[in-house]
Amino acid sequence: SSPGVYGHWHPDQRAWHCDGLADTHPPPDLTTMRCIKTPSIGGETLFASSVRAAELLPTELLVDEFGMHPEDVRVNYKLFDKYKIAREGTHLEEAEGAKGETREGGWDVNLSGGTSVPLVIRERHTGRKSMVGTYHVASIVSSSNSCSLEKKSLGFRDANAYLAKAWKPGLSEENVYKHRWRVGDLAAWSNRLVIHTATSTKAYDGQERLHTRIRMRSLEEDAPIPWKIQSS
């Protein structure tokens, strides 16, 4: 049930993510959700193809503006203690602290210190070029030997600007599927091929939305694989 997480959201707020990417290594590949209760209006989940997002990457723009090719990028993710998600939901506008630093007893996640994940990947089972991501962006590093020293990494502000522009074409309205849940619906997806977001609870204030969710633990060999290394 999501009111505690999304109740303060603007009606158009998004929070695009692949499950577990900021706190689990390797992150879960498969997620399933089953609808137990759903409101009469609102409560949709939005899905988009990460394969299509990779096809639409504005590579020239990213290289010209930031000096980093997206196929060389590794994104450092972190579960911040306090943060503000940009309205489009692909990145953060501000953040501070870290979960586990300010809560008594720590935070119950696998890797509260964060993760480092390639942006552009080769999906292991299909061999397709895809992208993975979440809005918990801390910084970016480049694996390219051709980058100048000044462009080997991007700090919080520039990294979030980079990811905003990288994801924008693939998450345009025509590339997004809105799933209107019905009781009994069961959805399953690969977090290497699909990115998703919840929607605001404001549309169904006072009504209940309840799902069960299972994130399948991955093996080490199922960790996201950089596209460039595998295609060389």
LOVOVO-244316 format. One record per atom (N, C-alpha, C, CB): x, y, z; residue in three letters. Coordinates in steps of 0.05 Angstrom, whole numbers, plus 32768, in hexadecimal, padded with zeros to 4 digits. Glycine has a CB too. Example, Ala and Ser with C-alpha at 12.3 -4.5 7.8 and 13.67 -1.06 7.14 Angstrom:
2
81087F8E809CAla
80F67FA6809CAla
81087FBE809CAla
80E27FA780B5Ala
81017FD3808ESer
81117FEB808FSer
81028001809DSer
811A7FF48072Ser
***
This chain:
232
80117FE88000Ser
800080008000Ser
801280198000Ser
7FED80008019Ser
800C802D7FF0Ser
801F80427FEASer
801B805E7FF6Ser
802280447FCESer
800580648004Pro
80018080800CPro
8018808B801DPro
7FE88081801DPro
8025807B802DGly
803B8086803EGly
8053808F802EGly
804380728051Gly
805680838016Val
806D80898005Val
806780A07FF2Val
807680717FF6Val
804F809F7FE6Tyr
804880B17FD0Tyr
803380C57FD6Tyr
803F80A07FB9Tyr
802A80C67FEFGly
801480D87FF6Gly
801980F57FF2Gly
800C80D38012Gly
803280FE7FF4His
8039811A7FF2His
803E81227FD5His
805181218003His
803D81107FC3Trp
804481167FA7Trp
803181297F99Trp
804680FC7F97Trp
803C81397F87His
802D81487F74His
801F81347F61His
803F815D7F64His
8008813A7F56Pro
7FFA81277F44Pro
800B811E7F2DPro
7FE181347F3APro
801E812F7F24Asp
802E81277F0CAsp
804A811D7F14Asp
8031813F7EFAAsp
804E81187F2EGln
8069810F7F37Gln
806E80F37F2DGln
806B81107F55Gln
808780EE7F25Arg
809080D37F1DArg
80A980CC7F2DArg
809680D27EFEArg
80AF80B27F2EAla
80C780A87F3CAla
80D1808F7F2DAla
80C280A27F5AAla
80DC80937F15Trp
80E4807D7F04Trp
80FB806D7F11Trp
80EB80877EE8Trp
80F980527F10His
810E80427F1CHis
810C80257F12His
810D80437F3AHis
812380187F14Cys
81257FFB7F12Cys
81297FF27F2FCys
813C7FF17EFFCys
811A7FDE7F38Asp
811A7FD77F54Asp
81357FCF7F5FAsp
81067FC07F58Asp
813B7FD97F77Gly
81527FD17F86Gly
816D7FDB7F7CGly
81547FB47F86Gly
816C7FED7F69Leu
81857FF57F5CLeu
819880057F6ELeu
817F80057F43Leu
818C80137F82Ala
819D80247F93Ala
81A680177FACAla
818D803C7F9AAla
819C7FFE7FB3Asp
81A37FF37FCDAsp
81A87FD57FCCAsp
818C7FF87FE0Asp
81A97FC97FB5Thr
81AC7FAC7FB3Thr
81C07FA47F9DThr
81917F9E7FAEThr
81D37F927FA3His
81E47F887F8EHis
81E67F697F91His
82017F947F91His
81E07F5C7F7APro
81D47F677F62Pro
81B77F6F7F66Pro
81D77F547F4APro
81AE7F837F58Pro
81927F8B7F5BPro
817F7F767F50Pro
818C7FA77F4EPro
81667F757F5APro
81537F617F50Pro
814D7F647F33Pro
813A7F627F60Pro
814C7F4E7F24Asp
81457F4F7F08Asp
81277F4F7F04Asp
81527F377EF9Asp
81197F3D7F12Leu
80FC7F3A7F0ELeu
80ED7F457F25Leu
80F57F1D7F09Leu
80D77F547F1FThr
80C57F5D7F33Thr
80A97F547F2BThr
80C67F7C7F36Thr
80997F4C7F3FThr
807D7F467F3AThr
806C7F577F4DThr
80777F287F3EThr
80557F607F44Met
80417F6E7F55Met
80267F637F50Met
80427F8D7F4FMet
80177F5F7F65Arg
7FFB7F557F64Arg
7FE97F697F71Arg
7FF87F387F70Arg
7FD37F6F7F64Cys
7FC07F837F6FCys
7FAC7F767F81Cys
7FB27F917F58Cys
7FAB7F7F7F9AIle
7F987F767FAFIle
7F807F887FB1Ile
7FA67F737FCAIle
7F867FA27FB2Lys
7F717FB77FB3Lys
7F7A7FCE7FA1Lys
7F6B7FC07FD0Lys
7F677FDA7F94Thr
7F6E7FF17F82Thr
7F5880067F84Thr
7F727FE77F65Thr
7F5F80207F83Pro
7F4B80357F84Pro
7F3A80367F6BPro
7F5880507F8APro
7F2480447F6CSer
7F1380477F54Ser
7F1F80597F3FSer
7EF780527F5DSer
7F32806A7F48Ile
7F40807C7F35Ile
7F5C807F7F3FIle
7F3180987F33Ile
7F6F80827F2CGly
7F8B80857F33Gly
7F98806B7F3BGly
7F8D809A7F4AGly
7FB1806E7F46Gly
7FC080577F4FGly
7FCE80477F3AGly
7FAE80457F5DGly
7FD180537F22Glu
7FDE80457F0CGlu
7FFC80427F11Glu
7FD980537EF2Glu
8008802E7F04Thr
8025802C7F02Thr
802C80317EE5Thr
802F800F7F0CThr
804180407EE1Leu
804B80477EC6Leu
806380367EC0Leu
805180657EC3Leu
8065802C7EA8Phe
807B801B7E9FPhe
808680277E85Phe
80727FFE7E9BPhe
80A080247E81Ala
80AD802B7E67Ala
80C380187E61Ala
80B880497E69Ala
80C880147E47Ser
80DC80027E3ESer
80F8800E7E41Ser
80D77FF97E21Ser
810980027E50Ser
8125800B7E52Ser
813580067E39Ser
81337FFE7E6ASer
812C7FF37E29Val
81387FED7E0FVal
813380057DFCVal
812D7FD37E03Val
811A800E7DFCArg
811380257DEBArg
8122803E7DF5Arg
80F4802A7DECArg
812480417E0FAla
813380587E1AAla
815080587E11Ala
813280587E39Ala
815C80407E0FAla
8178803E7E05Ala
817A80467DE8Ala
818380227E0AAla
8165803E7DD9Glu
816580467DBCGlu
816380647DB8Glu
814D80387DAEGlu
815580717DCBLeu
8150808E7DC9Leu
8164809F7DD8Leu
813480947DD2Leu
817980937DE3Leu
818D80A37DF2Leu
819880BA7DE1Leu
81A480917DFBLeu
819780D27DECPro
81A280E97DDEPro
81C180EB7DE1Pro
819681047DE8Pro
81CE80D77DD5Thr
81EB80D37DDAThr
81FB80EC7DD3Thr
81F580BC7DCAThr
81F680F87DBCGlu
8206810F7DB3Glu
820381267DC6Glu
81FD81187D97Glu
81EA812B7DCFLeu
81E581407DE3Leu
81F4813B7DFDLeu
81C781437DE8Leu
81F481237E06Leu
8201811C7E20Leu
821F811F7E1ELeu
81FA81007E28Leu
822B81167E08Val
824781197E04Val
824F81367E01Val
825081097DEBVal
824081457DF2Asp
824781627DEEAsp
824581727E07Asp
8234816E7DD8Asp
8230816C7E17Glu
822B817D7E2FGlu
823B81737E47Glu
820E817C7E36Glu
823F81597E4APhe
824B814E7E62Phe
826681407E5DPhe
8238813B7E70Phe
826C813B7E44Gly
8286812E7E3EGly
828781117E44Gly
829C813C7E4CGly
826F81047E47Met
826E80E87E4EMet
825B80D97E3CMet
826680E47E6BMet
826580C37E2FHis
825380B27E1FHis
824380A17E32His
826480A17E0BHis
8229809E7E2EPro
8218808F7E40Pro
822080727E43Pro
81FB80907E38Pro
822D80667E2FGlu
8236804A7E31Glu
824E80477E43Glu
823C80407E15Glu
825B805D7E4AAsp
8272805D7E5CAsp
826A80637E79Asp
828780707E53Asp
8251806A7E7EVal
824880757E97Val
8241805F7EABVal
823180887E94Val
824B80627EC4Arg
824180547EDBArg
823580687EEEArg
825880437EE9Arg
821D80627EF7Val
820F80747F09Val
8212806A7F26Val
81F180767F01Val
8219807C7F37Asn
821B80767F54Asn
8200807E7F61Asn
823380847F62Asn
81F3806A7F6CTyr
81D9806F7F79Tyr
81DC806E7F97Tyr
81C4805B7F6FTyr
81CA807C7FA5Lys
81CB807D7FC2Lys
81B080837FCELys
81DF80937FCCLys
81A980767FE3Leu
818F807B7FF0Leu
819480928004Leu
818480627FFFLeu
818D80AA7FFCPhe
819180C2800DPhe
817B80C28023Phe
818F80DB7FFCPhe
818380CF8039Asp
817080D1804FAsp
815980E58048Asp
817E80DA8069Asp
816180FB803CLys
814D810F8033Lys
815381168016Lys
814E81288046Lys
813E81188006Tyr
8143811E7FEATyr
812981297FDDTyr
814D81057FDATyr
812C81367FC6Lys
811581407FB7Lys
811881357F9BLys
8114815F7FB7Lys
810481267F92Ile
8103811A7F77Ile
80F9812F7F64Ile
80F281017F76Ile
810781327F4DAla
80FE81447F38Ala
80E2813A7F2FAla
811281457F21Ala
80D2814C7F25Arg
80B681467F1EArg
80B5812F7F09Arg
80A8815E7F13Arg
80C881307EF6Glu
80C7811B7EE1Glu
80D181007EEBGlu
80D881247ECAGlu
80DD80FF7F03Gly
80E280E67F10Gly
80FB80D67F08Gly
80CC80D67F0DGly
810D80E27EF9Thr
812580D37EF0Thr
813D80DA7F01Thr
812A80D97ED3Thr
813C80ED7F13His
815380F67F21His
814B81077F39His
816581077F0EHis
815F81107F48Leu
815A81207F60Leu
8161813D7F5CLeu
816981157F78Leu
8153814F7F6AGlu
8159816B7F69Glu
816B81737F81Glu
8140817C7F69Glu
816781657F97Glu
8178816A7FAFGlu
817881527FC0Glu
816D81837FBEGlu
818C814F7FD0Ala
818E81377FE2Ala
81A3813D7FF8Ala
8196811E7FD2Ala
81A0812F800EGlu
81B381318024Glu
81B281188035Glu
81AE814A8035Glu
81C881128043Gly
81CA80FC8055Gly
81C880E18047Gly
81B480FE8069Gly
81C680CC8056Ala
81C380B1804BAla
81B380A0805FAla
81DE80A48045Ala
81A180908055Lys
8192807E8066Lys
81A6806B8073Lys
817C806F8056Lys
81A48068808DGly
81B78059809CGly
81C9806B80ADGly
81C880488089Gly
81CC808480A5Glu
81DC809780B5Glu
81CC80A680CAGlu
81E980AB80A2Glu
81B280AA80C4Thr
81A280BB80D6Thr
818C80AC80E4Thr
819680D280C7Thr
8189809380DEArg
8173808380EBArg
817F80708100Arg
8162807480D7Arg
817480708117Glu
817E805E812CGlu
817D80418123Glu
816F80628146Glu
819380338126Gly
81938017811FGly
819980128101Gly
8179800A8125Gly
819D802880F2Gly
81A3802580D6Gly
818A802080C5Gly
81B6800E80D2Gly
818F801B80ABTrp
817A80188098Trp
817B7FFC808DTrp
817C802D8081Trp
81647FF0808BAsp
81637FD48083Asp
81647FD18064Asp
81497FC7808DAsp
817B7FD68059Val
81817FD1803DVal
819B7FC2803BVal
81817FEC802CVal
819F7FB58024Asn
81B77FA68020Asn
81D07FB7801FAsn
81B57F958007Asn
81CE7FCD800FLeu
81E57FDE800BLeu
81DD7FFB800FLeu
81F07FDB7FEELeu
81DC80038029Ser
81D4801F802FSer
81E880338026Ser
81CF8022804CSer
820180298020Gly
8216803B8016Gly
821380427FF9Gly
82308030801BGly
820280347FEAGly
81FD80397FCEGly
820880247FBBGly
820A80537FC7Gly
820380287FA1Thr
820A80157F8DThr
821680247F75Thr
81F280047F84Thr
822480167F63Ser
822F80217F4ASer
8226800E7F34Ser
824E80247F4CSer
821780197F21Val
820A80097F0CVal
820E80167EF1Val
81EC80057F13Val
821480067EDCPro
821580127EC1Pro
81FA801D7EB8Pro
82207FFD7EADPro
81FA80337EA9Leu
81E1803E7E9FLeu
81D7802E7E88Leu
81E5805B7E97Leu
81E880287E75Val
81E080197E5DVal
81EB7FFC7E60Val
81EC80267E43Val
81D97FE97E5DIle
81E07FCD7E63Ile
81D97FBB7E4CIle
81D27FC47E7CIle
81E47FA27E4DArg
81DB7F8C7E3CArg
81CB7F7A7E4DArg
81F47F7E7E2FArg
81B17F777E46Glu
81A07F657E55Glu
81A97F487E51Glu
81827F697E4DGlu
81AE7F3A7E67Arg
81BB7F217E65Arg
81AD7F0B7E55Arg
81BF7F167E81Arg
81937F0A7E56His
81847EF47E4AHis
817E7EFA7E2CHis
816B7EEF7E59His
81797F137E25Thr
81727F197E0AThr
81897F257DFAThr
815B7F2C7E0AThr
819D7F2F7E08Gly
81B37F3D7DFBGly
81AC7F597DF1Gly
81BC7F2D7DE4Gly
81957F637DF9Arg
818C7F7D7DEFArg
819A7F947DFEArg
816E7F7F7DF2Arg
819D7FA97DF0Lys
81A87FC27DFCLys
81927FCF7E0CLys
81B47FD57DE7Lys
81977FD67E25Ser
81827FE27E36Ser
818E7FF67E49Ser
81737FCB7E45Ser
817E80017E5BMet
818780137E6FMet
817B800B7E8AMet
818080307E69Met
818980117EA0Val
817E800D7EBAVal
818280287ECAVal
818C7FF57EC9Val
8171802D7EDCGly
817380457EEBGly
815F80487F02Gly
8171805D7ED9Gly
8164805B7F13Thr
815280647F28Thr
815880817F2EThr
815580527F42Thr
8146808E7F3CTyr
814980AB7F41Tyr
815D80B07F58Tyr
812F80B77F48Tyr
8167809C7F66His
817980A07F7DHis
819680A67F73His
817980887F8FHis
819A80BA7F63Val
81B380C07F56Val
81C680D07F68Val
81AF80CF7F3BVal
81DE80C57F6CAla
81F280D37F7DAla
820880E07F6CAla
81FE80C07F91Ala
821280D17F58Ser
822880DB7F47Ser
822B80C87F30Ser
824380DD7F57Ser
823D80D07F1DIle
824380BF7F06Ile
826180BE7F02Ile
823580CC7EECIle
826A80A67EF9Val
828680A37EF1Val
828780987ED5Val
829580917F06Val
829D809D7EC7Ser
82A080937EACSer
82B6807E7EACSer
82A780A97E98Ser
82B180687E9DSer
82C580537E9ASer
82D680567E82Ser
82B780387E99Ser
82D3806C7E73Ser
82E280707E5ASer
82FE807B7E60Ser
82D380847E49Ser
8311806F7E52Asn
832D80797E55Asn
833180937E45Asn
834080647E4CAsn
831E80997E33Ser
832280B07E22Ser
831780CA7E2ESer
831480AB7E08Ser
830980C77E45Cys
82FF80DF7E53Cys
831580EF7E5ECys
82EB80D77E69Cys
8312810A7E5DSer
8325811B7E6BSer
832181177E89Ser
832181397E63Ser
8336811F7E99Leu
8334811C7EB6Leu
831C812B7EC1Leu
834E81257EC3Leu
831681427EB4Glu
830081527EBEGlu
82E581457EBAGlu
8300816D7EB0Glu
82E481327EA7Lys
82CA81257EA0Lys
82C981087EA9Lys
82C681277E83Lys
82DA81007EBCLys
82D980E57EC6Lys
82C280E07ED9Lys
82F380DF7ED3Lys
82B880F67EE4Ser
82A180F27EF7Ser
8290810B7EF6Ser
82AC80ED7F13Ser
827781087EFELeu
8264811E7F02Leu
8259811D7F1ELeu
824D811D7EECLeu
825981337F2BGly
824E81357F46Gly
822F81357F46Gly
8258814D7F55Gly
822481397F5DPhe
820781367F61Phe
81F781467F4CPhe
81FF813E7F7DPhe
81FC815F7F4AArg
81EC81717F39Arg
81EE81697F1CArg
81F4818E7F3CArg
820781667F12Asp
820A815F7EF5Asp
820181437EEFAsp
822781637EEDAsp
820681307F02Ala
81FD81157EFDAla
81DF81137EFAAla
820681037F14Ala
81D181227F0BAsn
81B381217F09Asn
81AA812F7EF0Asn
81A7812F7F22Asn
81B781447EE8Ala
81B181517ECEAla
81B5813E7EB7Ala
81C1816B7ECAAla
81CB812F7EB8Tyr
81D2811C7EA3Tyr
81BC81067EA1Tyr
81ED810E7EA9Tyr
81B480FB7EB7Leu
819F80E67EB7Leu
818480F17EAELeu
819D80D97ED2Leu
817E81097EB5Ala
816581157EACAla
816381167E8EAla
816181327EB7Ala
8179811E7E81Lys
817A81207E64Lys
817C81047E57Lys
819181327E5BLys
818A80F27E64Ala
818D80D77E59Ala
817280C87E57Ala
81A180C77E6AAla
816280CB7E6BTrp
814880BC7E6CTrp
813180CA7E5ETrp
814180B77E89Trp
813380E47E5ALys
811C80F47E51Lys
810F80E97E38Lys
812581107E4CLys
811E80E37E22Pro
811080D97E0APro
810280BF7E0EPro
812480D67DF3Pro
810E80AC7E1CGly
810180927E20Gly
80E980927E32Gly
811580807E2BGly
80E680A87E42Leu
80CF80A97E54Leu
80BB80BE7E4BLeu
80D980B07E70Leu
80BC80C67E32Ser
80A880D87E28Ser
808D80CA7E27Ser
80AF80E37E0CSer
807780D97E27Glu
805C80CD7E2BGlu
805680B67E18Glu
804780E37E27Glu
805F80B87DFFGlu
805980A47DEBGlu
806780897DF0Glu
805F80AD7DD0Glu
807B808A7E02Asn
808A80727E09Asn
808380657E24Asn
80A880787E08Asn
806E80707E30Val
806680677E4BVal
804C80587E4AVal
8065807F7E5EVal
804B80417E57Tyr
803280327E5ATyr
802780367E76Tyr
803780137E54Tyr
800E803E7E78Lys
800180427E92Lys
7FEF802A7E98Lys
7FEF805C7E92Lys
7FF6801B7EAEHis
7FE680047EB5His
7FD2800B7ECAHis
7FF87FED7EBFHis
7FB880087EC3Arg
7FA2800D7ED6Arg
7F9C7FF27EE3Arg
7F8980187EC7Arg
7FA27FF07EFDTrp
7FA07FD67F0BTrp
7F837FCE7F0FTrp
7FAE7FD87F25Trp
7F7F7FB47F0EArg
7F667FA77F16Arg
7F6C7F927F2BArg
7F577F9A7EFDArg
7F5A7F8D7F3DVal
7F5F7F797F52Val
7F657F5E7F45Val
7F467F777F65Val
7F7A7F527F4EGly
7F837F387F43Gly
7F987F3A7F2DGly
7F6B7F2A7F37Gly
7F9D7F527F23Asp
7FB27F557F0FAsp
7FCD7F4D7F1BAsp
7FB47F737F06Asp
7FDC7F3F7F0ALeu
7FF87F387F11Leu
800A7F427EFBLeu
7FFB7F197F16Leu
801D7F537F02Ala
80307F5D7EEEAla
804C7F547EF5Ala
802F7F7C7EECAla
805B7F4D7EE1Ala
80777F447EE5Ala
80887F527ED0Ala
807B7F257EE4Ala
80A07F5C7ED8Trp
80B17F697EC5Trp
80CF7F667ECDTrp
80AA7F877EC3Trp
80DF7F687EB9Ser
80FC7F687EBDSer
81067F847EC2Ser
810B7F5C7EA4Ser
81157F887ED7Asn
81207FA27EDEAsn
81387FA97ECCAsn
81297FA37EFBAsn
81407F977EBAArg
81557F9D7EA6Arg
81497FA77E8CArg
81667F857EA1Arg
812E7FA37E88Leu
81217FAA7E6FLeu
810B7FBF7E72Leu
81167F917E63Leu
81037FC37E8BVal
80EC7FD57E91Val
80F27FE67EA9Val
80D27FC57E96Val
80EA80007EA7Ile
80EC80127EBDIle
80CF801B7EC4Ile
80FE802B7EB6Ile
80CA80217EDEHis
80AF80267EE5His
80AD803C7EFBHis
80A1800D7EEFHis
809580457EFFThr
809080597F15Thr
807480567F1FThr
809580757F0BThr
8070805B7F39Ala
8056805E7F44Ala
804B807A7F3DAla
8056805A7F63Ala
8032807F7F43Thr
802680997F3FThr
801A80A37F59Thr
800F80977F29Thr
801480BD7F5ASer
800C80CA7F73Ser
7FF280BE7F7ESer
800880E87F6DSer
7FEF80BF7F98Thr
7FD780B67FA5Thr
7FC180CB7FA6Thr
7FDD80AD7FC2Thr
7FC780E37F9DLys
7FB480F97F9FLys
7F9A80F37F90Lys
7FC081137F95Lys
7F9C80E57F7AAla
7F8480DF7F6AAla
7F7080CD7F79Ala
7F8B80D27F50Ala
7F7980BD7F8CTyr
7F6780AB7F9ATyr
7F6980AF7FB9Tyr
7F6E808E7F93Tyr
7F6B80C77FC1Asp
7F6C80CE7FDEAsp
7F5580C27FEDAsp
7F6C80ED7FE1Asp
7F5C80B38002Gly
7F4780A68012Gly
7F41808A800AGly
7F2F80B68011Gly
7F4B80817FF3Gln
7F4780657FEAGln
7F6180557FEEGln
7F3D80657FCCGln
7F5E803B7FEEGlu
7F75802A7FF3Glu
7F7F801D7FDAGlu
7F6E80148008Glu
7F9A801C7FD8Arg
7FA7800E7FC2Arg
7FBB7FFB7FCFArg
7FB780237FAFArg
7FB87FE17FCALeu
7FC87FCD7FD7Leu
7FD27FB87FC3Leu
7FB87FBF7FEELeu
7FEC7FB47FC3His
7FF97FA17FB1His
800C7F8F7FC1His
80087FAE7F9AHis
80117F777FB8Thr
80287F687FC1Thr
803E7F6B7FACThr
80217F4A7FC7Thr
80577F6D7FB5Arg
806D7F707FA2Arg
80837F5C7FAAArg
80787F8D7FA2Arg
808E7F4F7F96Ile
80A47F3D7F9BIle
80BB7F457F88Ile
809C7F1F7F96Ile
80D27F4A7F94Arg
80EA7F507F84Arg
80FC7F377F86Arg
80F97F697F8EArg
81027F2B7F6FMet
81117F127F6EMet
812F7F187F72Met
810C7F037F54Met
813C7F0C7F85Arg
81587F107F8AArg
81687F057F72Arg
81617F017FA4Arg
817B7F147F68Ser
818B7F0B7F52Ser
81A67EFF7F5ASer
81917F237F40Ser
81B17EEE7F49Leu
81CB7EE47F4CLeu
81E07EF87F42Leu
81CE7EC97F3ELeu
81F97EF47F4AGlu
820E7F067F42Glu
820F7F097F23Glu
82297EFD7F4CGlu
820C7EF37F15Glu
820D7EF47EF8Glu
81F67F037EEBGlu
820F7ED87EECGlu
81E27F097EFBAsp
81CB7F187EF1Asp
81CE7F367EF5Asp
81B17F0F7EFEAsp
81E47F3F7F01Ala
81E97F5C7F05Ala
81E97F6A7EEAAla
82037F617F14Ala
81E17F837EE8Pro
81E27F927ECFPro
81FE7F937EC3Pro
81D87FAF7ED3Pro
82007F8C7EA9Ile
82197F8A7E9BIle
821C7FA27E89Ile
821B7F6F7E8BIle
82337FB07E8APro
82377FC77E78Pro
82357FBE7E5APro
82527FD47E7DPro
82277FCE7E4BTrp
82247FC87E2ETrp
823E7FC97E1FTrp
82107FDC7E22Trp
824E7FDD7E24Lys
82667FE07E13Lys
82797FC97E16Lys
82747FFB7E1ALys
827E7FBF7E2EIle
82917FA97E33Ile
82877F917E24Ile
82947FA47E51Ile
826E7F8B7E25Gln
82637F737E19Gln
82627F747DFBGln
82487F6D7E23Gln
82617F8C7DF0Ser
825E7F8F7DD3Ser
82797F947DC5Ser
824A7FA47DCCSer
828F7F967DD4Ser
82A97F9C7DC8Ser
82B57F847DBBSer
82BC7FA77DDESer
***
